[in-house]
Amino acid sequence: MSDPTVLLNLAATISNAALTITRHNLAASAPAPSFVVESSSNGPVNGNGVARAKDGKSELAQTEALDATASLIQASTDLQILVSGPENYLKSLSYAYHDITALAVVIEFDLARKVPLESSVSFKELSISSGCPLGRLERVLRLLFVRRIFYEPRPGYVGHTVVSQRMVINPELTAFLGHCTHEAFPAASRLVDSLRKYPSSEEPNQTGFNIAFNTVDPLFTFLSKDPERFDRFNRGMAGLSKSGGRSAQQVVEGFPWDSLGAATVIDVGGGNGHVSVALAEHYPQLSFVVQDLEAAIVSGTESLPSALKGRVQFEVHDMFQPQTRKGVDVFYLRHILHDWPDHYAVRILQNLVPAMKPDSRVIISDSVIPPPEQLHGLHEKLVRYLDMQMMVLHNARERTEEDFADLLARADPRLKIKNVWRKGPDAAASTMVEAVLVG
């Protein structure tokens, strides 16, 4: 028998969680969450509506507030589904691609940067400056208004909300959104076709992405041939490092890096080196070598802070080729293995083993899916989104701890998991696997 008080219980969960979040933000003297742009720094700085902790005591309160945030979002989602009813919910879900399409228009026509931060602009002026046809622009904007992306301060004018504002003040976030709207979304739209055409494939060039873009190249090869797309992708990955469970700060705080001593860390597939830079700034005893393909290495070399030259080096290297370094202290792979099907991930790890010493370590930053009972609904949704992203782009996937243990053993039976480090409210994203040679 269904619970007659289920709506009241969900409402109570929402109310209690909102109280926890409000108390934390008040104690941290943070602005209240709002859609209104009050200043260029309006709102909490975590990107998730919760003020950042300033000390140990407030860090505990922040964790409680982040847990409350997840509970509130899940409860409000459940409430919306139940109140809507199953048929209305399914119909609403089936229309959701229009949200992504509208966001793609924002990215393609650079609408966010063409709307003044402190005022507004008419639809007509925005159409002229962006090149987006006026009538269609207005219709796209009106859907975005419903989603609290931009708003209409007076008839025929568009202004920023705090949501749309982020696409101006955080261009790396916008680059990530552009990757999602311009590469991942078309790939996802062809998932069904790829399941029909390549039902059992684990090859990275037999995916929804390949069908959508009519290419035999895997995603990364395709991007490397298109400088504009590749630059956007690299900037977008750097943008993910600004906040949330995939942030560089989580890497900095999520492993006892100071225990490594004066070690050299090889950042395999490290892109433009933004994570190595963050680690180097916090741990002066460590040195880093960022390895990746040429385009990323050129970008990283050009953007490296002068104070870190000598401690952060860049070198071109293909992770599928034998490792050029020998006697390596630490190999670090951040969001690498989840981009590859199992047999490719094994090859990446196999290339590291000959360069390892008996006391070397392999540190893997990836989403590690906990058992279902340890996953909160919100966090599970995010990791399932990531898993689908890997499927449509690479024929790859997110993995459990047992999956990582299997990959390591297939690469070399001596490679064993020493520890799994989890920090932060997102049990899946904020994880590092530490592996060593045993025997």
N, C-alpha and C positions, 0 to 999 in steps of 0.2 A: 504494500500500500504506500502510495506517495505521501510525503510529508506535507501536511497542509500549511505549515509555517515556513516552508522553504524560502519564500520571497522575503519574509521578515528576517530570517536568519542571515540571508545574503546581505540584506540592507544593514543589519547590525555589524556584520564583518566589515563592510565598507565604512561605516561610521567610526568604528573603533580604529581601523587602520588610518583613516584620515586624521583622527585625533593624534595618533602616534607621530605621523609625519609632520603635522602642524606644530606639535610641541618641540620636536627636534629642530625644525627650521627656525622657530622663534628663539630657541636657546642659542642657535648659531647666528642669530641676527641676520638671517637670510631673507631676501624678499619673498613674499608669498607667490606661489605659482600663479601665473596669469597669462592670458592671451595678449594682453595689452603691452605694447613696447613702451617701457618707461625710460630705458636708457640702453646704451649699446651693450651693457653687461647685465641686463635684467634677468633675474631668476637664478636658481641654484646652479652651481657650476659643474655638477656631475653629469649633466645631460639626461638626467632621469628624475628631476623634480625634487631631489634630496640634497641638502647642503653638504658640502665636503667637511669631514672631520678635521679639527685643528689639534687635538691631543688624544691621548689614550682613552680618557673617559668619554669624550664626545665620539670617538671612533666606535665604541660599543653602542652608543645611541644611534650612530649612523647606520650600523649593521641592523639594528632593530627597525629603523625607519625604512631601510631598503627591503627588509623582509615584509614590512607592512605594505610597501609599495606593490610588491609582487602579489600579496594577498588581495589588496584592493583591486588591482587590475583583473586578476582572475575572477574575483567575486562579481565585479561589475560586468565582465564578459558573460559569465554564467547567467546573471540576472537579465541581461539584454536578450540572450538566447531564449530563456524561459518565457519572458514577457512577450517577445516577438512571436513565439510559436514556431514549430519546426518548418513549416512551409515558407513562411516569410523569412526565416533565417536562411534557408537554403537559397531562396531567390536573391536575397541580399548578397550572399556569398558568391553567387554566380555572376553578379555584376561588378565584383571588386576589381576586376582588371581595368575598369575605367579609371580608378584611382591612380593606378600605375601609369596609364596612358596620359592622364592629365599631368602627372609629375614629369613624365618624359617631355611634354611640351614646355614646361618650365625650364628644364635643363637645356633642351635643344635651342630655345630662343632666348636663353639667358635672362629670363623674366625677373628673377629675384634681384639681380644687380641693377636692373633698369627701373626698379621702383625705389624712390628715395627712402632712406632709413627713417628720417625724421618728419616726413610729410606724406603726400600722396600724389598720384598721377592719374590723369584721365585714361579711360580705356583707349580712346583714340590716340593720345600721345604715346601710350605704351605700344600700341599696334605699329605706329610709325617707327619708333625707335628699335623695336625688336624684329620687325618684318613679318610678324604673325598676323594673318588676316583678321580684321576687326571683329566681324560677326562670330567667327569661330573662337577667337580669343575670349570674347565675353562669355561664351558658353562654357569654355574650359575653366575660366576664373570662377564662375558661379558654382561649379562642382567643388573647386578648391576651397571656396569660402565655407561650404558645408563641412569640409574636413579641417577647418581652422588654419588653412594655409592661405595667407592673405585675408583681407576683409574689405568691405565696402564702407568707408567712413561717411560718404555722401553719395547720392545717386550718380553712377557713371564714373566713379573714381575707385582706385585700388590702393590700399596701404598695407604695410607689413603687420603681421602678428609676430609673436616671439618665435613661432614655428618657422615661418618663411624667412624671418630675419637671420636664422642660423645659416641659411644657404648663402648669405652675404658675408657674415663675419667668420664663418668657418668654411673656406673654399675647398678644403680637403674633404669635408663631409659631402659637399656638393659633387666632388669628383667621384666619391663612392656611390652616391645616388645615381650619377650618370652611368657608371659601370652597370648598376642594377637595371636601369631603365633601357639602356642601349645595347647591352650584351646578354645579361642574365634573363631579362624578361622575354626577349625573342626566343632564347634557348628554351625557357620553360614552356613557352607556347607550343613547342614542337616535341615535347616529351612523349606524348602519345605516339607520334610518328616514329620516334626512335625506338620505342618499345616494340612496335610492329616490325620495323626494319632490322633492328639489332637486338633481338630479345635476350640473348645470353652474353652479349659483348661486355668485356671489361677493358676495352681499348679507349684511350682518351680522345680519339678522333672519330668515334662512332656514337655521337651524342645528339641530344636535341640542339645543342649549339651548332654542330656541324651541318645539320639539316637546315637550320634557320639561316645560316650564313653561306650555305652551299660551298663548303670548304673541306678539304681533306686534312687540314692542319689542326692539331690540338689548339686549345684556346691560347696558351702562352706563345706558341709559334705564330699564330694568327696576329696576336697583339704586337709581337716584336716586329712585324712587317708593316705596322701602321703606327708611326710615331705618336700621332695625336691620341689614339686610343690607349697606347701603351703608357704614355705619360699620365693620362687620366687614371688608369688603373693603379699605377704606382702611387700617385698622390692620394687616391682613394684608400689604399691600404694604409698609408700613413695617417689618414684621417681617422680610421678605426682605432688607431693607437691613442687618440686624444681622450677617450672616455669609455666607461663601461667595462665589462668583463674581458674585452679584448684589448684593453688599453696598455700602452707601454708602462704605465704606472703599476699595473697589475704584475707585469714581468719584473719590474724593479723590486717590488715588495713581496712577490710570490715565491721566491727561492732565496736561500741563504748564500747569496753570491759572495759575501765577504769571507765565507768559509773556504773559498777556492784559493785564497792567497794571491800571489803574484802570477796568476795564470793568464794564458792567451786563449781567447775564446774564438773559435771559427764559426761565424754566423752563416750557415749554409742556406743559400737562397734568400739572403737577407735584404733583397731589394735595394733601396737607396740608403740603407743603414740606419733608419730612424730609431730602431730599437737598440742597436749597439751604441748609438750616440747617447740615448737616455741612460743606458747602463753605465757607460763610461763617465758620464757626468756625476753619477752617484757613487761609483766604486773606483776611485783613482788608482787602486792597485792592479786593476784588470786592463788588459790590452785586447783589441778586437781586430779580426780580419773578416771583412764582409765579402762573401763570394756570391756572384750572380752573373747573369748574362750581361753583355756589354752595355746595352742601353741603360739598365738600372745602375750599373757601376759608374757610368759617366755622370748620371744625375746625382748620385750620392757623393761623388768626388767634388762636384761643383758646389754642393750645399753644405759640405762638412764645415762646422765651426773651426776657425783657425786655432782655437785653444786646444783642440783635440787632435790636431795633425801630429802624427807620430804614434799616437795611441790607438787610433782607428785607421786601419788601412783598407784599401779596396783592391780586389783582384777579380778578373774575369775567370769564371770556372763553371763548367756544366756539371751539375750534381750527378748526372748519369755516366760520367767519365771517372776513371780512377782518381782518387784524391791526390793532389799534388803535394800537400803538406805531409810531414812525417813527425811522429812523436808528439801528437797533438794533446794538449791538456784537456780541452773541452770542445765538443761539437755541440752547437746549438741550432735546433731546427724549429722555427716558429711558423706555424700555419703552413707547413710544407706537405707533410704526409697526407693530410686530409684532401689535398688536391689530386692525389694519385690513387688509382686502383691498387689492390694489394700487391700484385707481382711487381709493379713499378716501385712502390714504397719499399719493398724488400731490396730491390736493386740499389736504391738510394742509400739504405743502411749498410748494405754489403760493401759499398765503396768507401765507407768510413773505417771499417774494421782494420784493414792493413795499416792505417795511419795511427791507430790507437796504441797507447802504452798500457801496461798492466793496471795503472791507476787512473786511466782516462775515464771521462764521463761523456755520456750522450744525454743532453737535456732537450726534451721535446715539449714545446708549447703547442697544444692543440686542444680542441674541445674533447674532453674525455667524458663520455656519457655514463653517468652513474646508474646504479640499479633504479628501476622505475619508482620504488618507494622513496628514494632520496631526491627525486626531481619534482620541483614545484611546477605547477601547471604552466605558468608564464615562461619559466626557464626551459621547460621541455618544448614548448612551442618554438622558442628561438633556436634550440639545437636541432629540432626537426626541420625548421626553415633552412638552416645551414646544410643539413644532410641532403635536402632536396636540391639546394644550390650546387652542391658538389656533384650530384647525380646528373643534372641537366647540362652542366658545364664540362665535367671531366670524366664521367662514369666512376667517380670516386665516392667517398662517404666519410661521415664522422664515425668514431670508433669508441668502444668500451675499453676498460683497462685490460680485460682478457684479450681483446683484439690486438692491442699494442704488444702484449706479452708474446702473442703468436707471431707478429711481424718480426720482433726482435729475434726470436728463436729461429725463424726461417732464414734470417740474415746470417746468424751465427749462433749455434747452440749455447755459446758462452755468454751471450748478451742477456742479462736479466734485469728486471725492474728492481731497483734498490728502494725507491720511494716514489709516491705520488703526492705532489704538493698541491693543496687546494687552498685558495684564499679568496675571500669575497663572497657575496651572496649567490653568485651564479655558479653552481656546482659543476656545470659542464664547461663553460668557457674559461674560467679562471683556474686552469689546471696546468701543472708541469710534471712530466714523467721523467724521472732520473734513472738512467740505465748505466750499468757498469759491466765489465768483463768478469766473469766468475769461473775459476778453474783454468 
